[in-house]
């Protein structure tokens, strides 16, 4: 079992920045890859970014590349998502997710992740 708790969401204006955090517990954090997804009402969960267990491999959705940065601190069991130059279309509930299967690659499909946090709301006003 892995427990994931996100924090750091909020209401900001277009162009502002936010830093989301996700705290993991329950398994050896440095053994699994992590991802960030987002979801708006009536839509499927959308891939945002993923990072390998070591932090050396990173993968972004095209929609956030150059604006968002994923990182992790294995000593603290934390993964982060830095959101810069926010746009109204970034408004969503943001979820972190853990992929425990150690397959040597990163995935953008939500079905490839084993555990999910409860989400944190990010609202960007224009």
Buried (B, 14 or more C-beta within 10 A) or exposed (E): EBEBEBEBBEEBEEEBEBBBBBBBEEBEBEEBBBBBBBBEEEEEBBBBBBBBBEBEEBBBBEBBEEBBBBBBEBEEBBBBBBBBEBBEEBBBBBBBBBBBEEEEEBBBEBEBBBBBBEBBEBBBEE
